Structures are given as C-alpha cells and as structure tokens.
C-alpha cells in the first residue's frame, strides 16, 4: 500500500525507546513527524537522528513530535538512543507493518541483487491525522531543516 498527501494517516502502535509506546491514537490532534530509517547506529541513520534531535527544541515549540521507525529490535534501538542521547521515541517495527503502511518498505537493489528494505523516508502528519507531506528517498544532509520548514508552514 502506498500513501499520498491528503490521505488519512495509517493506524499504528509500536514499542519505542525509553519504555514508551507510540500510537496514532495517542497523537490524535497533534501534528507529528514519522521518519523511517534502515538501521540503528549506522552512519547515515546516526546523522539523521542527531539532526532531528538538534531540531527538537524548535519542533517542540511548534508542538510537533518526532518519531523514528526501523525494523530493529528494541535492544539495538535502546543502545542507539542511549549512545547519542536521543530523547525522541525510536520505535521498533520488526514485522514492518507500519513501515509498509507508510510506503517505506520497498524493493531495493545492491550489487545487482534485489531485496526488500526500508527506504529512508519521512512523513509529516497534521493535527487532523492527514498526511501533510511525504519525503521519499531522503538525503540525510539538510533533511531535518527541510522538515522543520514544512512543519512551520502548517500554520
């Protein structure tokens, strides 16, 4: 399933770092950012997570929650969060249900081999629970700033 801007955000409830649970229900009436990353504690994912952490004070002022999602189990996610002092929730979706619902589970290829994996992508959901913006195939450099600009334009 693929989502489009203007669609209702697919439902989810996932375990997250710090013993938290993140769910669409709990975020009702609040805008939030879901970003999908391939693997905890790899160079690109670390850079992206740290950039979002740096943008948190500004995003928080606007009342926006950031949630990172990967298919990693909770143990490596907790280690990743602790290692880089990541305060926002990092959610675990080993069955890739939420990842697929948000269009981030895609066929990839490396060295001519095709396989399924997480496409680094970000989804901004508005306070009404609708998809406000989708960033497919995210390039880490400057991405958190792009997301912040889009969030500010929500009004």
RAWO-V723806 format. One record per backbone hydrogen bond with DSSP energy under -1.0 kcal/mol. NH is the residue of the N-H (numbers start at 1). CO is the residue of the C=O. If there is no record, write none. Layout:
NH&CO, NH&CO
This chain:
6&131, 7&4, 9&129, 14&22, 16&20, 17&90, 22&14, 24&12, 27&23, 28&25, 30&27, 32&125, 33&65, 34&123, 35&67, 36&121, 37&69, 42&39, 46&42, 47&43, 48&44, 49&45, 50&46, 51&47, 52&48, 53&49, 54&50, 55&51, 59&55, 60&56, 61&57, 62&58, 63&60, 64&59, 65&31, 67&33, 68&89, 69&35, 70&91, 77&73, 78&74, 79&75, 80&76, 81&77, 82&78, 83&79, 84&80, 86&81, 91&68, 92&15, 93&70, 96&93, 100&96, 101&97, 102&98, 103&100, 104&99, 106&117, 108&115, 110&113, 113&110, 115&108, 117&106, 119&104, 121&36, 122&135, 123&34, 124&133, 125&32, 126&130, 129&126, 131&7, 132&124, 133&124, 135&122, 138&120, 143&140, 146&142, 147&143, 148&144, 149&145, 150&146, 151&147, 152&148, 153&149, 154&151
